[in-house]
Amino acid sequence: MAEFGRYLHQTYGVVQPRKLFDSMVAFVQQFDCSWTAYLPLAHSFTTSEPLRGAPATMLNYPNEWQKRYRDMDYGKIDPVIKKTRHKLGALRWTDVYADANTTENERRIFDEAATFGLRSGVTVPLHGPSGSFATVSFAKRTDQEVPSKIVMLLELTARHFHLRIDAFFRQGCIGPESSLSTREAECILWVARGKSSTDIGTILGISENTVNFHVKNSMRKLGCSSRTVAVVNALKSGIIDA
């Protein structure tokens, strides 16, 4: 968690989406994740086209694999995209590959990706308001499975990145009194996930008192007197995802 805390501090003050992405890429490389991709998608379950008005796709995958993926139109059959639409937590690619419902054509995507250097990976689904959806994927050059502890850190990293990007693109879309700072949104997000102030402080690398301060500010801005109602209002406003 110490590494994640340092990463959080390094990204505060960074507002340009590409710089935030580059910071995320640099952070996860210490876990042997050479490749990272952020993909905002349309609401439809039958398309992988980016959502209009959403942030741009950002990735550092090998150019040759990007071209192959586009040329073969793999986005329409990518089993990772299909399965993460129904998931809330991070998903290992090996689990998707081994799933009995994954077809041979879908498995071929993994097999081909491996020949371009993406041999194993994890994808984090990011569900937003009105059915909006995005994913962050982290891939390794080796077949070695990503340990559970690292999967958790990758998920935290992806959600932090998504919060920052979402806040950037929502500027001016929400009234000043109802908009939350990035830190306030992070605290409410973890309240929504059932974490105590002590737990949230550990995750974010701040004190329990600071967590309570941000949660109280969030409650005030969202016009409510309880954490539960604050979570509900934040979800309805699209400030945090489900």
C-alpha positions as CSV (number, residue, x, y, z in Angstrom):
1,M,0.0,0.0,0.0
2,A,3.0,2.3,0.5
3,E,3.7,2.3,-3.2
4,F,0.1,3.1,-4.0
5,G,0.1,6.0,-1.5
6,R,3.2,7.5,-3.2
7,Y,1.5,7.1,-6.6
8,L,-1.6,9.0,-5.3
9,H,0.6,11.9,-4.1
10,Q,2.5,12.0,-7.3
11,T,-0.7,12.4,-9.4
12,Y,-2.3,15.1,-7.3
13,G,-2.0,18.4,-9.2
14,V,-1.7,16.6,-12.5
15,V,-4.8,17.5,-14.6
16,Q,-3.9,16.5,-18.2
17,P,-5.4,13.1,-19.1
18,R,-2.4,11.9,-21.0
19,K,0.0,12.8,-18.1
20,L,-2.3,11.0,-15.7
21,F,-2.2,7.9,-18.0
22,D,1.6,8.1,-18.3
23,S,1.8,8.2,-14.5
24,M,-0.3,5.1,-14.2
25,V,1.8,3.3,-16.8
26,A,5.0,4.2,-14.9
27,F,3.5,3.0,-11.6
28,V,2.3,-0.4,-12.8
29,Q,5.6,-1.2,-14.6
30,Q,7.1,-2.0,-11.2
31,F,4.7,-4.9,-11.1
32,D,5.9,-6.2,-14.5
33,C,2.9,-4.8,-16.3
34,S,4.5,-3.5,-19.5
35,W,1.3,-2.7,-21.3
36,T,-1.7,-0.6,-20.2
37,A,-4.9,0.4,-22.0
38,Y,-7.8,2.7,-21.0
39,L,-10.8,2.1,-23.2
40,P,-14.1,4.1,-22.8
41,L,-16.9,2.3,-24.5
42,A,-20.4,2.9,-25.7
43,H,-23.5,1.9,-23.7
44,S,-24.5,-0.8,-26.1
45,F,-23.5,-4.4,-25.2
46,T,-23.0,-5.2,-28.9
47,T,-20.4,-2.6,-29.8
48,S,-16.9,-1.7,-28.7
49,E,-17.0,1.8,-30.1
50,P,-15.9,4.6,-27.8
51,L,-18.6,6.6,-26.1
52,R,-19.2,10.0,-27.6
53,G,-18.1,12.8,-25.4
54,A,-16.0,10.5,-23.3
55,P,-12.3,10.7,-22.8
56,A,-10.1,9.3,-25.6
57,T,-8.8,5.8,-25.7
58,M,-5.2,5.8,-24.3
59,L,-2.9,2.8,-24.5
60,N,0.7,1.8,-25.0
61,Y,0.1,-1.6,-26.6
62,P,2.5,-2.6,-29.4
63,N,1.6,-0.8,-32.6
64,E,1.6,-4.0,-34.5
65,W,-1.0,-5.6,-32.2
66,Q,-3.1,-2.5,-32.3
67,K,-3.2,-2.7,-36.0
68,R,-4.0,-6.4,-36.0
69,Y,-6.8,-5.9,-33.5
70,R,-8.4,-3.1,-35.6
71,D,-7.9,-5.0,-38.9
72,M,-9.5,-8.1,-37.6
73,D,-12.3,-6.1,-35.9
74,Y,-11.6,-8.0,-32.7
75,G,-13.5,-5.5,-30.6
76,K,-16.7,-7.0,-31.7
77,I,-15.9,-10.5,-30.2
78,D,-13.3,-9.6,-27.5
79,P,-14.4,-11.9,-24.6
80,V,-12.7,-9.6,-22.0
81,I,-15.0,-6.7,-23.1
82,K,-18.0,-9.0,-23.1
83,K,-17.4,-10.5,-19.7
84,T,-16.3,-7.3,-17.9
85,R,-19.6,-5.6,-18.8
86,H,-21.2,-8.0,-16.2
87,K,-18.4,-7.7,-13.6
88,L,-17.6,-5.3,-10.9
89,G,-14.2,-6.5,-9.9
90,A,-11.0,-7.1,-11.8
91,L,-10.8,-10.1,-14.1
92,R,-7.7,-12.1,-15.0
93,W,-7.4,-13.0,-18.7
94,T,-6.6,-16.6,-17.8
95,D,-10.0,-16.9,-16.2
96,V,-11.7,-15.7,-19.3
97,Y,-9.6,-18.0,-21.5
98,A,-10.5,-21.0,-19.3
99,D,-14.2,-20.2,-19.1
100,A,-16.2,-22.9,-20.8
101,N,-18.4,-20.3,-22.5
102,T,-15.4,-18.7,-24.3
103,T,-15.3,-19.8,-27.9
104,E,-12.3,-20.9,-29.9
105,N,-12.5,-17.7,-32.0
106,E,-12.4,-15.7,-28.8
107,R,-9.5,-17.6,-27.4
108,R,-7.6,-16.9,-30.6
109,I,-7.5,-13.3,-29.6
110,F,-5.5,-14.2,-26.5
111,D,-3.3,-16.6,-28.5
112,E,-2.5,-13.9,-31.1
113,A,-2.0,-11.2,-28.4
114,A,0.7,-13.4,-26.8
115,T,2.7,-13.5,-30.0
116,F,2.9,-9.7,-29.8
117,G,4.1,-9.7,-26.2
118,L,0.8,-9.5,-24.2
119,R,1.0,-13.0,-22.6
120,S,-1.1,-12.4,-19.5
121,G,-3.2,-9.7,-18.0
122,V,-5.9,-8.2,-15.8
123,T,-8.8,-6.0,-16.9
124,V,-10.7,-3.7,-14.5
125,P,-14.3,-2.8,-15.4
126,L,-15.5,0.7,-14.6
127,H,-19.3,1.1,-14.7
128,G,-20.7,4.6,-14.7
129,P,-24.1,6.3,-14.7
130,S,-26.7,5.6,-17.5
131,G,-24.9,2.5,-18.5
132,S,-21.6,4.1,-19.4
133,F,-18.6,1.8,-19.3
134,A,-14.9,1.8,-19.5
135,T,-12.0,-0.6,-18.9
136,V,-8.4,-0.4,-17.8
137,S,-6.3,-3.4,-18.8
138,F,-2.8,-4.2,-17.6
139,A,-0.7,-6.8,-19.5
140,K,2.5,-8.6,-18.9
141,R,5.2,-10.0,-21.2
142,T,5.3,-13.3,-19.3
143,D,2.8,-16.1,-18.6
144,Q,3.3,-15.7,-14.9
145,E,-0.1,-15.2,-13.1
146,V,-0.6,-11.8,-11.5
147,P,-0.7,-12.3,-7.6
148,S,-4.0,-11.4,-5.9
149,K,-2.3,-8.6,-3.9
150,I,-1.1,-7.0,-7.1
151,V,-4.5,-7.5,-8.7
152,M,-6.0,-5.4,-5.8
153,L,-3.4,-2.7,-6.3
154,L,-4.1,-2.6,-10.1
155,E,-7.8,-2.3,-9.4
156,L,-7.2,0.6,-7.0
157,T,-4.9,2.3,-9.5
158,A,-7.5,1.9,-12.3
159,R,-10.3,3.3,-10.2
160,H,-8.2,6.3,-9.1
161,F,-7.3,7.0,-12.7
162,H,-10.9,6.8,-13.8
163,L,-12.0,9.2,-11.0
164,R,-9.4,11.7,-12.0
165,I,-10.3,11.5,-15.7
166,D,-14.0,11.6,-15.0
167,A,-13.6,14.7,-12.8
168,F,-11.6,16.4,-15.6
169,F,-14.3,15.8,-18.2
170,R,-17.1,16.7,-15.9
171,Q,-15.8,20.1,-15.0
172,G,-18.5,22.7,-15.6
173,C,-21.2,20.0,-15.9
174,I,-22.2,20.0,-12.2
175,G,-23.0,22.9,-10.1
176,P,-20.2,24.2,-7.8
177,E,-21.9,23.2,-4.6
178,S,-22.7,19.6,-5.7
179,S,-19.3,18.9,-7.3
180,L,-16.8,17.0,-5.2
181,S,-13.1,17.3,-5.2
182,T,-11.1,14.2,-6.4
183,R,-10.3,13.3,-2.7
184,E,-13.9,13.7,-1.6
185,A,-15.1,11.5,-4.5
186,E,-12.5,8.9,-3.6
187,C,-13.6,8.8,0.0
188,I,-17.3,8.4,-1.0
189,L,-16.4,5.7,-3.5
190,W,-14.8,3.7,-0.8
191,V,-17.7,4.3,1.6
192,A,-19.9,2.9,-1.2
193,R,-17.7,-0.2,-1.2
194,G,-18.3,-0.7,2.5
195,K,-15.0,0.5,3.8
196,S,-14.6,2.2,7.2
197,S,-12.8,5.5,7.7
198,T,-9.9,3.6,9.1
199,D,-9.8,1.3,6.0
200,I,-10.1,4.3,3.6
201,G,-7.3,6.1,5.4
202,T,-5.0,3.1,4.9
203,I,-6.0,2.7,1.2
204,L,-5.5,6.4,0.4
205,G,-2.5,7.0,2.7
206,I,-4.3,9.7,4.8
207,S,-5.4,9.8,8.4
208,E,-8.9,8.7,9.7
209,N,-9.7,12.3,10.7
210,T,-8.9,13.5,7.2
211,V,-11.2,10.8,5.7
212,N,-14.0,12.0,8.0
213,F,-13.3,15.6,7.0
214,H,-13.7,14.8,3.3
215,V,-16.8,12.6,3.9
216,K,-18.5,15.4,5.9
217,N,-17.7,17.9,3.1
218,S,-19.2,15.4,0.6
219,M,-22.3,15.1,2.6
220,R,-22.7,18.8,2.8
221,K,-22.2,19.3,-0.9
222,L,-24.6,16.5,-1.7
223,G,-27.2,17.9,0.7
224,C,-27.6,15.0,3.0
225,S,-26.9,14.1,6.6
226,S,-25.8,10.5,6.3
227,R,-23.1,8.5,4.5
228,T,-25.6,6.2,3.0
229,V,-27.6,8.9,1.4
230,A,-24.4,10.6,0.3
231,V,-23.4,7.4,-1.6
232,V,-26.8,7.2,-3.2
233,N,-26.7,10.8,-4.3
234,A,-23.2,10.5,-5.6
235,L,-24.2,7.4,-7.7
236,K,-27.3,9.2,-9.0
237,S,-25.2,12.2,-10.0
238,G,-22.6,10.1,-11.7
239,I,-19.9,11.4,-9.5
240,I,-18.9,7.8,-8.6
241,D,-19.5,4.5,-10.4
242,A,-21.3,1.5,-9.1
